Amino acid sequence: MRLENRTAIVTGAASGIGRAIARRFAKEGASVIVSDIVEAPIWAPSNDDLPTTETIENEGGKAEFVQTDVSSWNSVDALVSGAVDKYGRLDVMVNSAAVFEAANILETTEEDWDTLMDVNLRGQFLCCKRAIMQMMEQELIDEVRGRIINLSSQHGMIGPPDYLAYAVSKAGVAQMTRQLAVDYARHGIMVNAVAPGRIITGTHPGEPDMTDPDLPYSRSRTPFPRLGRPEDIAGAALYLASDDCTYVSGHNLLVDGGWMAY
Ligand SMILES: NC(=O)c1ccc[n+]([C@@H]2O[C@H](COP(=O)([O-])OP(=O)(O)OC[C@H]3O[C@@H](n4cnc5c(N)ncnc54)[C@H](O)[C@@H]3O)[C@@H](O)[C@H]2O)c1
């Protein structure tokens, strides 16, 4: 119960990595606000496709769903205000909501660029801003006012072929994480990122297509004998959210099966 009596918001928690983080946090005793633009998972294994809140309740945890569009200030403001009205405090903010596009610059329209930046970068900016506004009002508990965990990507650290807007958005997330860590460390707000490698989730619409030529490529680049699971990222997020993480801020933690070391 490493998050007992803690309140955590997880955006993008209907599906994939956000869902795994919400479930893990709830198992560790947190009250979890499952935030997403949709309630049903956009992809989940067919034997595990209930909305995240129902799954958490079935597992004995505490969770509620709040529909949120992270690219809208009003929506993000209502999300954080509602959590604080109910629980009195926001201990952990996890920003996992994102959209994905594999395209080079000639294939990327202005509209595609704007949509992706609105969710992936502006969305994390708005969520970090509103969370920090709240955390600055809170009392310190063991030197910490609050913790923010942003989902970046290994694709924000390298130039992956044909991922222009996505990779630029994730590099922006990593830089925003460093910047906020520096600006708010003295106030007791820890800001870190987790940078996943290739994790099998519903980032691609529909069931993961194991014949996708990208998967053998990802597999060949990954020294671990498998691709990543959402639970691999949940474990890293739990460390950053927990009291075990005491002197770490501005870090961009790769969880990639060794891809970036290869
Ligand atoms: N899966 C991977 O291989 C991988 C690799 C590196 C980084 N990441 C990052 O991890 C995070 C989670 O990825 P995932 O694979 O779980 O993705 P996913 O597509 O499975 O889940 C993303 C969730 O975000 C939600 N969402 C989309 N737009 C939203 C909006 N405007 N407001 C609120 N919610 C919105 C979706 O409904 C969905 O539930 C993302 O930030 C992604 O960029 C994933």
The ligand as an SDF file (V2000), in Angstrom:
LIG
                    3D

 44 48  0  0  0  0  0  0  0  0999 V2000
    2.5510    2.4770  -26.4410 N   0  0  0  0  0  0  0  0  0  0  0  0
    3.8010    2.8190  -26.7070 C   0  0  0  0  0  0  0  0  0  0  0  0
    4.5770    2.0740  -27.3300 O   0  0  0  0  0  0  0  0  0  0  0  0
    4.3200    4.1630  -26.2360 C   0  0  0  0  0  0  0  0  0  0  0  0
    5.6780    4.4290  -26.4490 C   0  0  0  0  0  0  0  0  0  0  0  0
    6.1850    5.6430  -26.0150 C   0  0  0  0  0  0  0  0  0  0  0  0
    5.3680    6.5680  -25.3840 C   0  0  0  0  0  0  0  0  0  0  0  0
    4.0530    6.2870  -25.1920 N   0  0  0  0  0  0  0  0  0  0  0  0
    3.2420    7.3080  -24.5110 C   0  0  0  0  0  0  0  0  0  0  0  0
    2.5570    6.7220  -23.4280 O   0  0  0  0  0  0  0  0  0  0  0  0
    1.2850    7.3580  -23.2690 C   0  0  0  0  0  0  0  0  0  0  0  0
    0.1830    6.3230  -23.3210 C   0  0  0  0  0  0  0  0  0  0  0  0
    0.2470    5.6430  -24.5700 O   0  0  0  0  0  0  0  0  0  0  0  0
   -0.7020    4.4030  -24.8640 P   0  0  0  0  0  0  0  0  0  0  0  0
    0.0350    3.5040  -25.7530 O   0  0  0  0  0  0  0  0  0  0  0  0
   -1.2690    3.9040  -23.6130 O   0  0  0  0  0  0  0  0  0  0  0  0
   -1.8430    5.1130  -25.7210 O   0  0  0  0  0  0  0  0  0  0  0  0
   -3.3810    4.7120  -25.9080 P   0  0  0  0  0  0  0  0  0  0  0  0
   -3.7580    5.2370  -27.2430 O   0  0  0  0  0  0  0  0  0  0  0  0
   -3.5950    3.2730  -25.5800 O   0  0  0  0  0  0  0  0  0  0  0  0
   -4.0990    5.5750  -24.7680 O   0  0  0  0  0  0  0  0  0  0  0  0
   -4.1560    6.9830  -24.8700 C   0  0  0  0  0  0  0  0  0  0  0  0
   -5.4060    7.4400  -24.1770 C   0  0  0  0  0  0  0  0  0  0  0  0
   -5.4670    8.8850  -24.3140 O   0  0  0  0  0  0  0  0  0  0  0  0
   -6.8290    9.2160  -24.5050 C   0  0  0  0  0  0  0  0  0  0  0  0
   -6.9580   10.5370  -25.1280 N   0  0  0  0  0  0  0  0  0  0  0  0
   -6.7100   10.8640  -26.4290 C   0  0  0  0  0  0  0  0  0  0  0  0
   -6.9820   12.1710  -26.6220 N   0  0  0  0  0  0  0  0  0  0  0  0
   -7.3970   12.6700  -25.4330 C   0  0  0  0  0  0  0  0  0  0  0  0
   -7.8190   13.9530  -24.9980 C   0  0  0  0  0  0  0  0  0  0  0  0
   -7.8820   14.9960  -25.8530 N   0  0  0  0  0  0  0  0  0  0  0  0
   -8.1390   14.1200  -23.6960 N   0  0  0  0  0  0  0  0  0  0  0  0
   -8.1050   13.0650  -22.8380 C   0  0  0  0  0  0  0  0  0  0  0  0
   -7.7420   11.8320  -23.1940 N   0  0  0  0  0  0  0  0  0  0  0  0
   -7.3800   11.6280  -24.4880 C   0  0  0  0  0  0  0  0  0  0  0  0
   -7.3790    8.1030  -25.3910 C   0  0  0  0  0  0  0  0  0  0  0  0
   -8.8100    8.0330  -25.3310 O   0  0  0  0  0  0  0  0  0  0  0  0
   -6.6990    6.8840  -24.7890 C   0  0  0  0  0  0  0  0  0  0  0  0
   -7.4870    6.2590  -23.7970 O   0  0  0  0  0  0  0  0  0  0  0  0
    1.1780    8.3890  -24.3760 C   0  0  0  0  0  0  0  0  0  0  0  0
    1.5660    9.6450  -23.8700 O   0  0  0  0  0  0  0  0  0  0  0  0
    2.1710    7.8800  -25.4150 C   0  0  0  0  0  0  0  0  0  0  0  0
    2.6540    8.9070  -26.2290 O   0  0  0  0  0  0  0  0  0  0  0  0
    3.4970    5.0970  -25.6040 C   0  0  0  0  0  0  0  0  0  0  0  0
  1  2  1  0
  2  3  2  0
  2  4  1  0
  4  5  1  0
  4 44  2  0
  5  6  2  0
  6  7  1  0
  7  8  2  0
  8  9  1  0
  8 44  1  0
  9 10  1  0
  9 42  1  0
 10 11  1  0
 11 12  1  0
 11 40  1  0
 12 13  1  0
 13 14  1  0
 14 15  2  0
 14 16  1  0
 14 17  1  0
 17 18  1  0
 18 19  2  0
 18 20  1  0
 18 21  1  0
 21 22  1  0
 22 23  1  0
 23 24  1  0
 23 38  1  0
 24 25  1  0
 25 26  1  0
 25 36  1  0
 26 27  1  0
 26 35  1  0
 27 28  2  0
 28 29  1  0
 29 30  1  0
 29 35  2  0
 30 31  1  0
 30 32  2  0
 32 33  1  0
 33 34  2  0
 34 35  1  0
 36 37  1  0
 36 38  1  0
 38 39  1  0
 40 41  1  0
 40 42  1  0
 42 43  1  0
M  CHG  2   8   1  16  -1
M  END
$$$$
